Amino acid sequence: MRKGRIPDALTLLQTQLQQDPHHSDALYFAAVCARISGSFASAQEYLSKLLALEPGNGRGLQEQAHLYRDTGNATAAIDAYGE
């Protein structure tokens, strides 16, 4: 991801998630990659799975706020950043 190879990173993360669908780090980073790529529905799917497994996951909650922000839902983003 750091080198800007988001599609490659997402492919590797999806492979990891096929082997372990509850891998919280892979879910988080897949959500980040999907959001950065503009695949907002996919990002939300990854986040929903992550936050169902770990409702208090700080990185997941912050990523949810970023997703709200990037999809133009300022009110939800502000609320989410406050959590």
C-alpha positions, 0 to 999 in steps of 0.5 A: 500500500505504501508504494501506491500499489493498491490493486496488488495489495487488495488482491493479496488481502482478498487471498488472505480473507479467503483463507481466514475470513475473520482476519481483522487486519486483512479486513481493515486494510482491505477496507482502506484499499477499497475506499482509496480505490473508490470502491465504497460499497466494498469498503463498507462490506469489509468494515461491516464484517470487521466491526461485527467481529470487533465493535470497538476496533479503533482503526475500523471506527476511524476508517468508517468515519473516513468512508462517510467523509469520502462519500459525502456524508459529513454528518455521519463522518463527524459523529463517527469521528467523535466516537 
